Amino acid sequence: MCDDAIVLCGRLSRDLDVLRARLGAPGNADVLIRRFRSGAFESAVVAIDGMVNVTTVDENILKPCMDLPASAGEDVAEEERVAFLMAHAVSVLPVKMETRVDALLTDVLSGQTALLCEGCAEAAIMDTRGFDKRSVGRPEAEKVVLGPHESFTESIRTNITLLRRIVQREELTTEFVQAGGRMKTRCALLYLRGTADEAMISRIRGRLERCDYDFALTSGEVEQLIEEHPMALIPQCVRTERPDRAASFLAEGQVVVLTEGSPAALGAPSTIYHQMHTPDDSSMRWQYGTFLRLVRLLGVMIHLFLPGMYLAVLRFHQELLSPMLLTSVYETSSRVPTPAYLEALLMTLAFDLISEAGLRAPGEMGNALGIVSGLILGQSAVSADIVSPLLLIVVAASGLGGFCVPNYALSVGLKLVQLILLTAGAAGGLYLMAIVTLSLLCAACAMNSIGSPLTAPLTPHRRHSPDFLLRLPLRFQKARAFFAGHNEDG
């Protein structure tokens, strides 16, 4: 006696009835269930129309099985019938043998084909995916001058292949995990055996498997399942759309998480410094890469502190300005009817609004929209004495500094930090800004990414390769990342 809700019975009619009921057939027009004679016993295939390659199913599964002689398999034990067909007829590589109904349905819904036989309580799951997918293209968010120009696609199998083309090592391991509750999402964990820490791998795998949400469809939602601090403003995984950068994550001992339907990979654990790196840094000479990282860091500092410091100096620390500059500021500000804090807040939000509108506008319209909107709004606001010219310069410089952040998720978090520091500067001057900054740094130092300190290897100090804040020549970069399983030289 079998439990239909858990395992297959081995009685073909009963098993097919269970599958039809779960899939809503015959009312569900996408469900393909074909029952046929295969030698001395009956068999059936279950698939989803549009998700499988019909030619592969017809030519490599149905036709060879149906062409078997009538006596074929009559002396085979019932529980061995699926294995008999796989050995003597089917020419598609089996992915696995499955007995659980839920797992079988998950595989079928992902584009695979299930082969069942009369008297056999297990089914062969075969990879016959044939749905249309986007071809490998160029990166959109991580464009580089030097280096490869390939990006991930929405197909998880294609993305794994792109990584294996770069990392051609026998230690590269792929594990598939189903994330989500009622609506399962197929994820792949890739890591180098002997390099990645086993406890870290188990922690990521466990968080995905224990997910009790109804669905987690994108890499962004999967990232929220992995992270340890959901209230933090700093991402705890580094996201990339470039296979070469994901390959560098593997070499450092990180785990790469791929999600079906998402053209991005997650690298975990990560540090704040990973968020500031770009693929160009390692593709050029170390002097150039170091200089660009320092420019990027300067842009981030301007983005975070300049608006708040402007208000702090204007309201509480006028002695820091020369008399001529202070007189000029007061002359231009005297014609503005709104308070300086409200003026700065509105202009900062207006700049963010223009940036978001330019990003979401279709095609090339986005660039023109951002330029035209910035010129018209800025010039009109100054001419109408709504904002002071110096504040407009401050907001524009701060906005340009924000574009130096290579990670989009981090740039959004830094915008929120910028608003916090802006309010602190207006409320308590440079002293309150210093206190808030120290509090944020302490909070960041207390955060972990998959059990690894987010601000390491500087604090707490860890042995590391000299390629975090500054980048030294390749001859010195022989130590694996501090979060690797074996932190050895070579």
N, C-alpha and C positions, 0 to 999 in steps of 0.2 A: 504493500500500500504506500502511495506516495503523496506528498504534500505539494499540490499544484503550484502554490504560491512561492515555493522555495526551489525545488529541483524538478528536472524532467522525469517523467515516469518510465519512458521506454515504449509506451504504447503510442504509436505515431498519431492516431486520430485524436487521442486525448491531449497530447502535447500541442498539436496544431490548434485544437479548440481553445486551449489556454492562451496561446499566442495571438489568435484572432481576437479573443475577448480583450486582451491587454492592448492591442494595437487598434481596436475599433473597426476591424474588418468584418464584413465587406463594405461597410459605410466609408471607410478610409480608402480612397482611391489610390493612395501612394503605396499601399502595402502589396508586395508581390509574394504570393505563396504558391509554389508549383510542386504538386505531388506527382511522382512518376515511378516507373518500374526500373529497378537497377539490378539486373540479374535475377536472382532467386528471391528477392525481397523488395519491399517498397521503400522509397525514400522521399524526401521533400527538401526544398530550399526555401529560405525566408530572406527577403531583402526589401529595401525601400527604393521605389522607382525614383530616378533622378540622382540618387546618391551612389549607385553602383554603375560599373561599366557593363552594360547589358551584353555586349559582344563577348567579354571575358566570361561571364556567367554561362552564356550559351555554348561557347566553343570549348571552354576548359572544365566545365562542371557538368552541365546537363547532357550535352551530346556524348561525351565519353562514358558517362554512367548508363545512359539509355542504350548505348551500343554494345553493352556487355552481353554475352550469351545468356540464355535463360537459366542455365545451370550454374552460372558463376556465383560463388559465395554460398552455395547450399550447404556446404560442410563447415562453414565458418560459424563460430559461436555468436549468438545474438549481440552480446556486449562488444564484439570486435568488428561489427559490420561497418561502422563509420571508418575505423582504421583500415579495413579492407578496401573501401572505395578510395581512400586517400592514397593507398599504396598501389592500386592497380588501375585507377581510372582518372581521378582528378589530377590536373596538372597545375593547380594553384597552390602555392605554399601555404600550409595552415599556420595561422597565427597562434592558435591555442585550441585546446579541447575544453568545453564548458558544459557544466551540468546545472548551473543555477539559472533560473528563468530571468531574474532581474539583470544579471550580468550579460546574458545572451541578448536581451532586448537592448541594453545599452550599446553593445557592439553593433547590432543590426542598425540602430538609429544613427550610428556614426558613419555608415556607408559600407559596412562589412556584410558578408553573406554567411548565413548559418546553414549547415547541411545536417539533417536529421535522418535516422534510419529506424525502421520498425524493429522493436525489441532492444534498441540500444538507448541507454539513459544518459548519453552525452552527445553533444553536437560539436562539429568542427566549425570553427570560426575562421573564415578566409578573407584576406584583404583584397577586395575587388572594387575599391573606391574609384569612381570615375566622374565625380561631379566637376563642373567647371570651376576654375580658380584663376586668380590673377597671376600673371607671369612675374618672374623676378624683375624688379625695376630699380630705379635709383632712389636713394634716401631723400626724404623730403625735409625732415627736421634736423638731420645731422649731416649736412652737406660738407664735403671736404675738398680742398684743392689737391692734396696729396693722398694717396691711398686708394683702396678699392671703391667701386661705386655700385655695389650690390646692396640690396636691402631685403629684409624678411618679407614674406607674404602671409596671407591668411591661412595657408595650408601648413599644418604642424609637421607633416612628413617632409615637405619641401624645405622647411626651416631646419629640420634635423640634418637633412642632406647638405645644406649649405654649411652647417657647422662642421660636419664630418669631412667635407672637402678641405677645410683649413686645418682641423685638428686630426691628423691621421695617426692616431695612437691607439694601441689595443686597450689602454686603460680607460678610454672614453666609454662611459656607461650611460645608457638611456633607460629610465623607468617611467612607465605610464601610470598616472594617478587620476582618479575620477574625483573632481571637486564639485561641491554643490549638493543640495538636498534632492528635491524632486526633479530638477532639471540638471542633469549631470553635464559637466564640462571636462573635456579631455585635456589633461595637462601632462607635460613631459618634464622630468627632472634629468638634467645632464650634468655629469661631474666626472672628474678624473679619479679613478680608484688609486688610493695611496697618496693623493694630494689633498683632496677635500676631506674635511673632518667628518668622521662618521656620525658623531653626535649632532652636528649641524644638519647633515642630510636627514637623519631621523626626525629632527625637530620640524623641518620644513614638510616632510612627507606626512607626519602626524597632523600638522595643522590643516593641511589640505584634505586629508581623509576624514577628519573630525568636523568638517564644515557642516553645519546644520541649517544654513540658509537655503532658501528654495532654489536659488541659482547664483552662479558667479560666472558670467559669460565672457568677460574681457580680462586682459592682463591687469588692468587697473583694479578690478574687483578682486582678482586673485592676489594682487599685492596687498590689499587690505586684509585678506585672510592670513597672510604671512606675518605682517608687521606686529610688533609688540606694543607700540605706543600709538593708539589710534587718535589721541588728542594732540599729538605733536605736529608742528608746522614743517618739519623737515622730513622728506621721504626717507624710508628705511631700506628701500631697495633701489638700485639704479636701473633705469630702463633705457634700452637702446633698440634701434631698428637696424643696426649694422651687424652682420655676422662676424666681421673681423674684431669688433670690440667685444662681442659676446665670447669669442674664442680667447681673448685676453683675460676675461673673467675666469674661464676654466683653468688657464695656466696659473693664475694666482691662487687657486684653491677655492674659488667661489662655486656655488651651484647656480646653474642657469635654468630658469623656469620658462617653458614655452606653453602657450595656450592656444588651443584650436580656435581659429577664427580671428586671431589677433596678430597683427604684423609687428610685434615687438617682443623682446625678450627681457626677462628680469634677472638681474644679478644679485645674489644675496649670499652672505651679508655684505653690506657696503659701509663706507664711511662718508663723512662730509666731503672729503677730498675727492672721492670717486665722482661725486656729483659735479665737480668743477673741471673734470678732465674732458678732453675732446680727442677724437681719433687723430687729428692733425698733430697733437703733441708728440706722439711716438713715431710719426712718419717723417719728421724733420730733425735736423741736428739739435742736440740738447740745448745749445744756447738759445736757439729760436723758440723752442718749446717752453723753456723756462721764462723767457721774456714775455711770451703771450700769456702764460699763466699769471705772471705778476700784473700785466695789464688787466686781465680778467678780474683778479682780486681787487685791484684799484677801482674798477667799475662797480663791483659789488659794494665796496665801502662807500662810494659816492651815492649809490642807489639807496643804501640803508640810512645813512647819517646826514646827508646834505640838507634835506628839507627840515628835519628836526633841529639841526644846528643853526639853520637860518633863523627859525623862530626863537630858539633859545637865546641867541646873541641879540636879536632885535628887541626882545622883551626884558631880558635879565642881565645881559652881559654887554651892554653898549660900549664899555671901555675897551673891548677887543677891537673895535672898528676905529679907523682914523676919523678925525672930525669932518674931513671933506666927504668921505664915503658915507658917514652917518647922516650928514646934512642932505646929501643926494637921496638917500633912502627915505628919509622923513618927508622930503619934498614930494617924491613920487607917491608915497603912501598916504599923504594927507588928502589926496584927491580920491582915494578909494573909499567907498562907503562901508564896506564890510570889514570885520575884524581880520587881523592877519592870519589867525588860525583857520577860520572858516575859508578865507581866501586860498590858503595853501591846500587845505583839504579838498576843496572843490576842483582846483586845478590839477591836483594829483589824480583824483578820480576821473576827471575829464581826459587826462592823458591815458589812463588805463582803459577808458571807454573807447578811445580812438584806436588803441592797440588791439583790443579785442574785436572791434568792428572790422579792422583791416585784416585780422587773422581769419575771421569767419566769412568775409566777402568772397564771392566766387571768382576763381581765376585770377587774372592780372588786375582786376578791379581793386583788390585789397591794397596793393602798394599805392595806387593813385588815390584811393580813399584816405589812407593814412596821411599822405603828404598834403593833400588839399585841405583836409579837415584841420590838421595841425596849423597850417599857415593861416587859414581863414579865421579859425577860432582864436588863435593867439594874437594876431594883428587886430582883430575886432575887439577883443577883450581889453587890450592895452589902449586902443584909440578911444574906447568908451569909458575909460577909467574904472573898469571893473576889477582889474588886477594891476599890480605894479610891474614894470618891466624887469626889475631885478628878480622878483619871485618867478616870473615866467622863465628866466634863464635858469634859475635853480631847479625848477620842476623839469625843464627840458634836459638838463645835464643829468638829473637823477634818473629820468626815464631812459636815457641812452645807456647809463650804467646798468640798468636792469636788463637790457638786451645783451649784455656780456655774459649773462648766466646761460650756460649751454643746456641745462636741464630744465624743461618747461615746468615740470611739477615743482621743482625747487624755486623757480622764478615766481610762481604764484605764492608760495609760502613766504618768500622774502618780501613780496608786496605787503602782506599782512604785517610782517615785522616792521616794515617801513612806516606803516600807519600807526603802529604802537609807539615807535620812537618819535614820530611826529607829534603825537599827543603828549608824550612825556616831555619833549622839548618845550611845548607851549605851556605846559602846566607847571613845570619845575625847573626848567633851564637845563644846563649841561650836567648839573649834579644828578637830577632825576634820570636823565638819559644814561648816565654812567651806571646808576643803580639798576635800571631796567636791563641794560646790556649785560651787566655782570650776572643778573638773575637768569637771563636767557642762556648765557654761556654755561652756567652751572647746571641748568636743566639739560642742555645738550650733552654735557659731560656725563650726566647720570643716565642717559639713554643708551639702549642696546639695539643692535640689529641682528636678529637671530642669535642672540647670546653673545655677540661681539660688540665691544664698546664703539659707539658711533664716532667718537672723536679720536680714537686710536689711529696711528701709533704714537702720536705726540703726547696725548694725555688720555689714559695712562700710557706710559712709554712701552713700546713693543719693538722688538727687533724687526726690521723691515728693509725692503729694497728702497734705495733713495729715489723714489718716483712718486711722491705724494704731493706736497706743496711745491717743492722745487724738483727739477729733473736733472740728474747727473748723467754722464755718459753711460752707454750700455755696458761697458766693461765692469762697472761697479754694481750693476743690478743683477746680482746672482742669488740673492736670498729670496725665497718665496714669501708671499704675503703672511702676515702674522697670524691670520685666522686659518691657515692651511693646516692639514692634519700633521704634516711633518715639516717643520720649519728648518730646513737644511739648506746649505749652500749647494749650488750646482743645479 
